[in-house]
Amino acid sequence: MSTILTSTQYAEFDASLQRAIEALKGLQNEDGHWCAELEGDSILESEYLLMKFILGQEREAMADGRDGWETLTKIANCLRNQQREDGGWGQFPGSDIDISATVKGYFALKLMGDDVNAPHMVAARKCVQANGGAEAVNSFTNFYLACLGQVSWNAVPAIPPEIVYLPQWFYFHLTKVSAWTRTMILPLSLVVTLRPTRALPADMGIDELYLDQKQRHRLNSKPDTPPAWNRFFLAIDKFLKLVHPMGGTPVRRLAVKRAEQWILRRAGQDGEAATDGLGAIFPPMVYLQIAFQALGYRRDHPVIQRAERELDEFFIEEPETNEIRIQPCFSPVWDTGIALYALTDCNLTAEEPAVNRACKWLRSKECKHVGDWVDNLDSSYQLDDRGGWYFEYHNAWYPDCDDTVMVAMALQRAGGEANIASGQRGVRWVLDMQNADGGWAAFDKTTHRQILEYIPFADHNAMQDPSCPDITGRVLECLSWHGYDNTHPAIRKAVQYIKSEQIVEGEHGCWFGRWGVNYIYGTWQAVIGPIRCGEDPSQEWIQRAGRWVKSIQKEDGSFGESAMTYEDPSLKGQGPSTASQTAWAAMILQEIFGPDDPDLKRAINWLCDTQLSSDDAQDKAKNPDGDPAGSWVETEFTGTGFPKVFYLRYHMYRLYFPIMAIGRYLSAHGDVANGREAASESRETVGAS
């Protein structure tokens, strides 16, 4: 393939881009926003089923009046169909066995009436036994098992509600853990304090999954914890459990009430503090229902009724297969921000109706509520004329830096006085959230505290929310669109932070991807922001990144990387080819080597060649998700929730990121021999003939 883009090739690429843009516009909602499915793994279905049995609601009607058992049966159908051939359940297609997911899957299906001698149950049981038995599950799984009487509460880490009274200077304080962690551990502290336990008949339990009956009822040590810290935290846990029968500390009752009020303030709010459930994400929304039932809340209480409805809104029902799958949350602000930014990369502005509608919707989601994030800022912080954005439809307590900068740069590029002013408020908020190390975290201004990762209930691998190079790079990209460059002190600190996080051993030059899979995502974000802020791409640290990207490109021009790279970093850059990751890599190549780079052209060519045609879009075998013509097929999980624990498949990644990459490529070649005019004339000629 020629390294020079001819007018004919330009016309072909432009035709692909126009088809993709039309596909994207076709998915836009009438009010201007986009929100595609956000897919997780089987624990969403299994934990929902277990929750219903803990609450004793498995035979009761759903909050919306639907038959409860019929609904759970559909969820069980989905869970059953996610089981692997080897009998287990995993975190994503192609992953290793996840012992916790497999135990929960087996238990949930057994409670739903599946015969333990059925082939799929036998296979699941053998899989658990071959991988250490059910005693090897993580602490979050043991919360469910203890509530259903399968393990002693001694196997569950103690989370004293008295933590709400700790002074802010204390090393372990709610302001020092991640936003998602605090929304999980407060309801869990109530659960482990009140210890609601449903006694099941012996034949409904999972005795058969355990290999060591003594270890079954002991607290597991968190893997990779230094021995001294392991002994320290186990000693604290033992002490807390010894004082539990005596009522805990003298302030235990007051602490329970204060934790309850903390949760109520952040769950199911309206107005300026609008929130669709605690944290607006699945885990705390489940824990809340269990905790509040233990507190004595009846099911007809307005708080519980709303909590049920908000959680059940995550259902996606498939009538053809009689299944319900469950999303971990909604992603409308994220999807709309990226879709809008992709359209602006195609030179569309607020004069375009689809762009204008998206801008109006995003402006309506600007968040000025003073949430938990303010606790980590200096007392002299000024709240005026700043705003941020969250990820979901309503989550005012927790705006985040990643969504804020994505929206802010999309609004800036779309143009228009109101859009630009809104984006500038977001920029001012984000600048105040920069960490001392120069980087940005997701939700808070933070400092890394490694000891917190050794706490027994920290096995979701995300106890904290430290700076990460992918978010920091995106912040810099946003700031570049708002007139900032590397002469600004905040930019210089951020660039130094990014450089310090580069993986340089061997022939590598990549970055770890905290929020996307994995080193391709991290490198895409880490490189582009600094270059846009004025860093010379000929510098060795940037060229090293470019060489690494070129080294992992496949012969056909594509890129792909599996989430297995979080478990085995030696697999960097290896995995099935995907449209989203090929787009990320293409944008890296263009930023470092320029629009005439031959490997960039190969990547763009692969994207255009693999785009869904009208015929392919109608073929279920070729298009399992039913994407529109002009989109791409991508069944892999390229999003990251918690590394090594939970991954995501964003169903629009396969569309708006290729649009972004192709749009940037063609924009850089806008002077190619009357390219766009040639493309237009070609379409008119075809139509006339």
C-alpha positions in Angstrom: 0.0 0.0 0.0 1.4 3.4 -1.0 2.4 5.6 2.0 1.1 8.6 0.1 -2.6 9.2 0.5 -4.1 9.7 -3.0 -7.3 11.6 -3.7 -9.0 8.2 -4.5 -7.9 6.7 -1.2 -9.0 9.9 0.6 -12.4 9.5 -1.0 -12.6 5.9 0.2 -11.6 6.7 3.7 -14.0 9.7 3.7 -16.9 7.5 2.6 -16.1 5.1 5.5 -16.0 8.1 7.9 -19.4 9.4 6.7 -21.0 6.0 7.1 -19.6 5.8 10.7 -20.9 9.3 11.5 -24.3 8.5 10.2 -24.3 5.3 12.3 -23.3 7.4 15.4 -26.0 10.0 14.7 -28.6 7.2 14.3 -27.8 6.1 17.9 -28.3 9.5 19.4 -31.4 10.0 21.7 -33.9 12.7 20.9 -32.7 14.9 23.8 -29.1 14.8 22.4 -27.3 12.3 24.5 -25.9 8.9 23.8 -25.9 5.9 26.2 -24.8 2.5 25.0 -24.9 -0.7 27.0 -22.1 -1.0 29.6 -21.4 -4.7 30.0 -19.7 -6.4 33.0 -19.2 -10.0 33.9 -21.3 -12.7 35.6 -21.0 -11.4 39.1 -23.6 -8.8 38.4 -26.2 -11.5 37.8 -25.0 -13.8 40.6 -24.7 -11.1 43.2 -28.2 -9.8 42.3 -29.7 -13.3 42.8 -27.8 -13.8 46.0 -29.0 -10.4 47.3 -32.7 -11.4 46.6 -32.2 -14.6 48.6 -30.5 -12.7 51.5 -33.5 -10.3 51.6 -35.9 -13.2 51.4 -37.6 -11.6 48.3 -37.0 -14.3 45.7 -40.7 -15.1 45.5 -42.0 -11.6 46.0 -43.0 -9.2 43.3 -40.4 -6.8 41.9 -40.6 -3.1 42.8 -42.4 -2.4 39.5 -44.9 -5.2 40.0 -43.4 -7.8 37.8 -43.4 -11.4 38.9 -40.3 -11.8 41.1 -39.4 -15.5 40.5 -40.0 -15.1 36.7 -37.6 -12.1 36.7 -34.9 -14.0 38.6 -35.3 -16.9 36.3 -34.4 -14.7 33.4 -31.4 -13.4 35.3 -30.4 -17.0 36.0 -30.7 -17.8 32.3 -28.2 -15.1 31.5 -25.9 -16.3 34.3 -26.1 -19.9 33.0 -25.3 -18.9 29.5 -22.1 -17.1 30.7 -20.6 -20.3 32.1 -17.5 -21.4 30.3 -16.9 -24.8 28.8 -14.6 -25.7 31.6 -17.4 -25.1 34.1 -16.2 -21.9 35.6 -17.0 -18.2 35.2 -14.4 -15.6 34.3 -14.0 -11.8 34.2 -14.0 -11.5 30.5 -13.9 -13.8 27.4 -10.6 -15.5 27.4 -9.8 -14.9 31.0 -8.6 -17.4 33.6 -11.1 -18.9 36.0 -12.3 -16.5 38.6 -12.9 -18.6 41.7 -15.1 -16.0 43.4 -17.3 -15.6 40.3 -17.5 -19.4 39.9 -18.6 -20.0 43.6 -21.2 -17.2 43.3 -22.5 -18.5 40.0 -22.8 -22.1 41.3 -24.5 -21.0 44.6 -26.9 -18.6 42.8 -28.0 -21.3 40.3 -28.3 -23.9 43.1 -30.6 -21.5 45.0 -32.6 -21.1 41.8 -33.2 -24.8 41.7 -30.6 -26.1 39.3 -29.9 -29.8 40.0 -26.4 -30.3 41.5 -26.1 -33.4 39.3 -26.8 -31.5 36.1 -23.7 -31.5 33.9 -23.2 -27.7 34.2 -23.3 -27.9 38.0 -21.0 -30.8 38.2 -18.5 -29.0 35.9 -18.7 -25.9 38.1 -18.2 -27.9 41.2 -15.1 -29.6 39.8 -13.8 -26.3 38.7 -14.1 -24.8 42.2 -12.5 -27.8 43.8 -9.6 -27.8 41.2 -8.9 -24.1 42.0 -8.6 -24.3 45.8 -12.2 -24.7 46.9 -14.7 -22.1 47.9 -12.4 -21.1 50.9 -10.3 -19.3 48.3 -12.9 -16.6 47.4 -12.3 -12.9 48.1 -13.7 -11.0 51.0 -16.5 -9.4 49.1 -17.8 -12.9 48.2 -17.7 -13.9 51.8 -20.1 -11.0 52.7 -22.7 -12.8 50.6 -21.9 -16.2 51.9 -22.0 -15.1 55.5 -25.4 -13.5 55.0 -26.6 -16.8 53.7 -25.1 -18.9 56.5 -22.4 -20.6 54.5 -19.4 -19.1 56.4 -18.9 -17.7 59.9 -18.8 -14.0 60.2 -15.2 -14.6 61.3 -14.4 -15.1 57.7 -15.6 -11.6 56.9 -13.3 -8.7 57.6 -14.4 -6.4 60.3 -15.4 -2.9 59.2 -16.3 -1.0 62.3 -18.8 1.8 61.7 -16.8 3.9 64.2 -14.6 4.9 61.2 -17.1 7.7 60.7 -15.7 9.3 63.8 -12.0 9.1 62.9 -10.4 12.6 62.7 -9.4 13.6 59.2 -5.7 13.7 60.0 -5.9 9.9 60.8 -4.0 7.7 58.2 -7.2 5.7 57.6 -10.0 8.1 57.0 -12.9 8.1 54.5 -11.4 11.0 52.7 -8.2 9.0 52.1 -9.9 6.1 50.3 -11.4 6.2 46.8 -14.9 7.5 46.2 -16.2 4.0 45.2 -14.6 2.4 48.3 -16.3 4.8 50.7 -19.7 4.1 49.2 -19.1 0.4 49.5 -17.5 0.2 53.0 -20.1 2.3 54.8 -23.0 0.0 54.0 -20.8 -3.0 54.5 -19.8 -1.8 57.9 -23.5 -1.9 58.9 -23.8 -5.4 57.4 -20.8 -6.8 59.4 -22.0 -5.0 62.5 -25.6 -6.1 62.4 -24.8 -9.5 60.8 -28.1 -10.3 59.1 -28.0 -14.1 58.4 -30.6 -16.2 56.6 -30.5 -19.8 57.6 -30.9 -22.1 54.6 -31.7 -25.8 54.6 -28.5 -27.9 54.4 -29.4 -29.2 50.9 -29.4 -25.6 49.6 -25.9 -24.8 51.0 -22.6 -25.2 49.3 -20.7 -27.5 51.7 -19.6 -29.5 48.6 -17.5 -26.6 47.3 -15.1 -26.5 50.3 -11.9 -28.5 50.7 -10.8 -27.3 54.1 -13.7 -26.9 56.6 -11.5 -25.0 59.1 -10.2 -22.5 56.6 -13.7 -22.0 55.4 -14.5 -20.0 58.5 -11.2 -18.0 58.7 -10.4 -14.6 57.3 -8.2 -14.9 54.2 -5.0 -12.9 54.1 -4.9 -10.5 51.2 -2.4 -11.7 48.6 0.9 -9.9 48.3 0.6 -8.3 51.7 4.0 -8.0 53.5 4.0 -10.4 56.4 4.4 -7.7 59.0 1.4 -5.7 57.8 -0.6 -8.9 57.4 0.0 -9.8 61.0 -0.8 -6.2 62.0 -4.2 -6.0 60.2 -5.2 -9.6 61.3 -4.5 -8.6 64.9 -6.7 -5.5 64.5 -9.4 -7.7 62.9 -9.2 -10.2 65.7 -9.5 -7.5 68.3 -12.6 -5.9 66.6 -14.3 -9.3 66.5 -13.5 -10.0 70.2 -15.2 -6.7 71.3 -18.2 -7.2 68.9 -20.2 -9.4 71.3 -19.8 -6.7 73.9 -21.3 -4.2 71.7 -18.2 -2.8 70.2 -17.0 0.6 71.4 -19.1 2.9 73.6 -20.0 5.0 70.5 -21.1 1.9 68.4 -24.8 2.8 68.5 -24.1 6.4 67.6 -21.7 5.3 64.8 -24.3 3.1 63.2 -26.8 6.0 63.2 -24.2 8.3 61.7 -23.2 5.8 59.0 -26.9 5.4 58.2 -27.3 9.2 57.8 -24.1 9.4 55.7 -25.6 6.9 53.3 -29.0 8.5 53.2 -27.5 11.9 52.2 -25.8 10.3 49.2 -28.4 7.8 48.0 -31.5 8.6 45.9 -31.3 12.4 46.1 -33.1 15.0 43.9 -32.5 18.6 43.1 -28.9 20.0 43.0 -27.6 16.8 44.7 -29.4 14.5 42.3 -28.2 10.9 42.6 -29.5 7.7 41.2 -28.6 5.4 44.0 -25.6 5.3 46.4 -22.6 6.0 44.2 -24.9 5.3 41.2 -23.0 2.0 40.7 -24.1 -1.6 41.3 -22.1 -2.8 44.4 -23.1 -0.1 46.9 -26.7 -0.1 45.6 -26.8 -3.8 46.5 -25.1 -3.4 49.9 -27.5 -0.6 50.8 -30.6 -2.8 50.5 -29.0 -5.5 52.7 -27.8 -3.0 55.3 -31.0 -1.1 55.5 -33.1 -4.2 55.9 -30.9 -5.1 58.8 -31.5 -1.7 60.2 -35.2 -2.4 60.2 -36.4 -0.6 57.1 -39.4 -2.3 55.6 -39.7 -3.0 51.9 -42.5 -0.4 51.5 -40.3 2.4 52.9 -39.8 5.1 50.3 -36.0 4.8 50.5 -36.1 1.1 49.9 -38.6 1.4 47.1 -36.5 3.9 45.3 -33.3 1.9 45.9 -35.0 -1.1 44.3 -36.2 0.8 41.3 -32.8 2.5 40.7 -31.0 -0.8 40.8 -33.5 -2.6 38.6 -33.1 0.1 35.9 -29.8 -1.6 35.1 -31.7 -4.6 33.6 -31.5 -5.3 29.9 -34.1 -7.8 28.9 -33.7 -10.0 25.8 -37.2 -11.5 24.9 -35.7 -13.8 22.2 -33.5 -15.6 24.7 -35.7 -15.1 27.8 -32.7 -13.5 29.6 -32.0 -10.4 31.7 -28.5 -9.2 32.0 -27.5 -6.4 34.4 -25.3 -3.4 33.8 -23.0 -2.1 36.6 -24.1 1.4 35.9 -25.1 3.8 33.1 -22.5 5.7 31.1 -24.4 8.6 29.3 -22.1 11.5 30.1 -19.0 9.5 29.2 -20.6 8.2 25.9 -21.9 11.6 25.0 -18.7 13.5 25.8 -16.6 11.1 23.7 -19.2 11.0 20.8 -19.2 14.8 20.7 -15.5 15.0 20.8 -15.3 12.5 17.9 -17.6 14.6 15.8 -15.6 17.7 16.4 -12.6 15.7 15.2 -14.5 15.4 12.0 -14.8 19.2 11.8 -18.4 19.3 12.9 -19.4 22.2 15.2 -22.4 23.4 17.2 -24.0 24.5 13.9 -24.6 20.8 13.2 -28.0 19.8 14.8 -26.6 16.6 16.3 -23.7 18.4 17.8 -25.9 21.2 19.1 -28.3 18.8 20.8 -25.4 17.0 22.5 -23.9 20.3 23.7 -27.2 21.3 25.3 -27.6 18.0 27.0 -24.1 18.0 28.4 -24.5 21.6 29.6 -27.7 20.4 31.5 -25.5 17.9 33.3 -22.9 20.4 34.6 -22.5 19.6 38.3 -22.0 22.4 40.9 -23.0 20.4 43.9 -20.3 20.4 46.6 -19.7 16.7 47.0 -17.1 14.6 48.9 -14.3 15.9 46.7 -14.2 19.2 48.6 -12.9 17.4 51.7 -9.4 17.0 50.3 -9.0 20.6 49.2 -7.5 23.5 51.1 -9.9 25.3 53.4 -9.4 28.5 51.4 -10.8 26.9 48.2 -13.3 29.1 46.4 -16.4 27.3 45.1 -17.5 30.0 42.7 -17.7 29.7 39.0 -16.6 26.0 38.8 -18.3 22.9 37.6 -17.7 19.3 36.8 -19.3 16.3 35.2 -20.0 12.8 36.5 -20.2 9.6 34.5 -23.9 8.6 35.0 -27.3 10.3 34.5 -27.3 11.6 38.1 -24.4 11.3 40.5 -23.9 14.8 41.9 -21.8 13.7 44.9 -19.1 12.3 42.7 -18.1 14.3 39.6 -14.8 13.1 38.2 -11.9 14.5 36.4 -12.0 12.1 33.4 -15.6 12.9 32.4 -15.1 16.6 33.2 -12.1 17.1 30.8 -13.7 14.9 28.1 -16.8 17.1 28.2 -14.9 20.4 28.6 -12.8 19.8 25.5 -15.7 18.6 23.5 -17.7 21.7 24.3 -14.8 24.0 23.6 -14.2 22.5 20.2 -17.9 22.5 19.3 -17.9 26.3 19.8 -20.6 28.7 20.9 -20.4 31.1 23.8 -22.4 29.0 26.3 -20.5 25.8 25.4 -17.1 27.5 25.8 -18.1 29.1 29.1 -19.3 25.8 30.5 -16.1 24.0 29.5 -14.0 26.7 31.1 -15.8 26.2 34.4 -14.9 22.5 34.2 -11.2 23.4 33.5 -11.1 25.6 36.6 -12.5 22.7 38.7 -10.0 20.2 37.3 -7.0 22.5 37.8 -7.9 22.6 41.5 -7.9 18.8 41.6 -4.2 18.3 40.6 -2.3 16.1 43.1 1.0 17.0 44.7 2.8 14.5 42.4 1.6 16.4 39.3 -0.9 13.9 38.2 -4.7 13.6 38.4 -6.8 10.9 39.9 -10.4 10.1 39.0 -12.6 11.5 41.8 -10.5 13.3 44.4 -7.3 15.2 45.1 -5.3 12.4 46.7 -2.0 11.1 48.0 -1.0 7.5 47.5 -0.9 5.5 50.8 0.3 2.0 50.1 -0.5 0.7 53.5 -4.2 1.1 52.8 -3.9 -1.6 50.1 -3.1 -4.1 52.8 -6.3 -3.8 54.7 -8.2 -7.2 54.6 -11.2 -5.7 52.7 -9.1 -4.1 50.0 -9.0 -7.1 47.7 -10.9 -5.2 45.0 -7.4 -3.7 44.2 -8.8 -0.2 44.2 -8.8 0.9 47.9 -7.4 4.2 46.7 -7.7 6.6 43.8 -4.1 7.8 43.1 -2.8 9.7 40.2 -2.7 7.7 36.9 -1.0 8.6 33.6 -4.1 8.0 31.5 -6.3 10.5 33.2 -3.4 13.0 33.6 -2.7 12.8 29.8 -6.4 13.4 29.0 -6.4 16.4 31.4 -3.4 17.9 29.5 -5.2 17.3 26.1 -8.2 19.2 27.5 -6.0 22.0 28.8 -4.3 22.4 25.4 -7.6 23.1 23.8 -8.2 25.9 26.4 -4.9 27.7 25.7 -2.6 26.1 28.2 0.9 24.9 27.2 4.0 23.6 28.8 5.0 27.0 30.1 2.3 26.7 32.8 3.5 25.3 36.1 0.7 22.8 36.4 1.4 21.4 32.9 5.1 21.1 33.6 4.4 19.1 36.8 2.0 16.9 35.0 4.5 16.1 32.2 7.1 15.2 34.7 4.7 12.9 36.4 3.8 11.2 33.1 7.5 10.8 32.3 8.1 9.2 35.7 5.4 6.6 35.1 6.7 5.4 31.7 7.7 1.8 31.6 11.2 1.9 30.1 12.8 -1.5 30.8 13.8 -3.5 27.7 12.3 -2.2 24.5 9.2 -0.8 26.1 8.2 2.8 26.3 4.5 2.4 27.2 2.3 3.3 30.1 0.0 1.3 32.3 -3.7 1.8 31.5 -5.8 2.2 34.7 -9.1 2.8 33.0 -8.7 1.0 29.7 -7.1 -2.1 28.4 -4.2 -1.6 28.9 -0.8 -0.4 27.7 -2.2 0.7 24.4 -4.9 2.8 26.3 -2.4 4.1 28.8 0.1 5.1 26.1 -2.6 6.8 24.0 -3.6 9.0 26.8 -0.1 9.6 28.3 1.5 10.7 25.0 -1.1 12.9 23.2 -1.7 15.4 26.0 1.9 16.4 26.5 2.5 16.8 22.8 -0.6 18.9 22.4 0.7 21.1 25.3 3.9 21.7 23.4 6.2 18.8 24.2 8.5 18.1 21.1 7.6 14.6 19.8 11.2 14.1 18.7 12.2 13.7 22.4 13.5 10.3 23.2 10.9 9.4 25.8 8.1 10.1 23.2 10.0 8.4 20.4 10.4 5.4 22.7 6.7 5.2 23.1 6.3 5.4 19.3 8.7 2.6 18.7 6.8 0.4 21.2 3.5 1.1 19.4 5.0 0.2 16.0 6.5 -3.0 17.5 3.1 -4.4 18.5 1.3 -3.6 15.2 0.1 -6.6 13.4 0.8 -7.4 9.7 -2.7 -6.4 8.7 -2.3 -3.0 10.3 -4.4 -3.6 13.4 -3.8 -3.6 17.1 -5.2 -5.6 20.0 -4.5 -6.2 23.6 -6.1 -8.5 26.1 -7.0 -7.7 29.7 -4.8 -10.7 30.6 -1.9 -8.1 30.5 -3.0 -7.0 34.0 -2.1 -10.5 35.3 0.9 -11.0 33.0 2.6 -7.8 31.8 4.8 -9.8 29.5 1.8 -9.9 27.2 1.8 -6.2 26.6 0.3 -5.3 23.3 -0.9 -8.8 22.5 -4.5 -9.9 22.0 -7.3 -10.1 19.4 -7.5 -7.1 17.1 -10.2 -4.5 18.1 -11.5 -1.4 16.5 -11.1 0.7 19.6 -7.5 -0.3 20.3 -6.5 0.1 16.7 -8.0 3.6 16.8 -6.1 4.5 20.0 -2.9 3.2 18.5 -3.5 5.1 15.2 -3.9 8.4 17.1 -0.6 7.7 18.9 1.2 7.2 15.6 -0.3 10.3 14.1 0.6 12.4 17.1 4.2 11.2 17.2 5.1 10.6 13.6 2.7 12.8 11.7 -0.1 12.1 9.3 2.1 10.6 6.5 3.4 7.8 8.7 2.9 4.5 6.7 2.0 2.5 9.8 -0.7 5.0 10.6 -2.1 4.6 7.1 -2.1 0.8 7.6 -4.1 1.1 10.8 -6.7 3.5 9.2 -6.9 1.2 6.2 -7.7 -1.8 8.5 -10.4 0.2 10.2 -12.1 1.1 6.9 -11.7 -2.5 5.6 -13.4 -4.0 8.7 -16.3 -1.6 8.9 -19.7 -3.2 8.9 -21.4 -3.1 5.5 -25.1 -3.0 5.1 -25.2 -6.7 4.3 -22.9 -7.7 7.2 -25.0 -5.6 9.6 -28.0 -7.8 8.8 -26.1 -11.0 9.5 -26.4 -12.1 13.1 -23.4 -14.4 12.8 -21.2 -11.5 11.6 -22.8 -8.9 13.8 -23.8 -10.5 17.1 -24.6 -7.2 18.9 -26.8 -5.9 16.1 -24.7 -2.8 15.4 -25.7 -0.5 12.6 -24.0 -0.5 9.2 -21.0 1.8 9.5 -20.0 0.6 12.9 -17.6 -2.2 13.8 -17.8 -5.6 15.6 -16.0 -5.8 18.9 -16.8 -8.5 21.4 -13.7 -8.0 23.6 -13.6 -6.1 26.9 -11.4 -3.0 26.4 -12.5 -1.0 29.4 -11.2 -1.4 33.0 -13.1 -1.1 36.2 -10.8 -2.6 38.8 -7.6 -4.1 37.4 -7.4 -7.9 38.0 -10.9 -7.8 39.4 -13.6 -6.3 37.1 -13.6 -5.3 33.4 -16.0 -3.6 31.1 -17.2 -3.7 27.5 -18.4 -0.2 26.4 -20.6 -0.9 23.5 -19.8 2.4 21.8 -16.0 2.2 22.0 -16.1 0.3 18.7 -17.8 3.3 17.0 -16.8 6.7 18.3 -13.0 5.9 18.7 -12.6 4.8 15.1 -14.5 8.0 14.1 -12.1 10.0 16.1 -9.0 8.3 14.6 -10.2 8.5 11.0 -11.5 12.0 11.4 -8.1 13.2 12.7 -6.3 11.4 9.9 -8.5 13.0 7.2 -8.4 16.4 8.8 -4.6 16.3 8.6 -4.9 15.4 4.9 -7.5 18.0 4.0 -5.4 19.4 1.2 -5.1 16.1 -0.7 -5.9 16.9 -4.3 -9.4 18.2 -3.8 -10.1 15.0 -1.7 -13.4 15.9 -0.1 -14.7 17.4 -3.3 -13.7 14.3 -5.2 -15.5 12.2 -2.6 -18.6 14.3 -3.0 -18.5 14.1 -6.8 -17.9 10.4 -6.7 -21.1 9.9 -4.6 -23.1 12.1 -6.9 -21.8 10.2 -9.9 -22.8 6.9 -8.4 -26.2 8.3 -7.5 -26.8 9.6 -11.0 -25.8 6.3 -12.6 
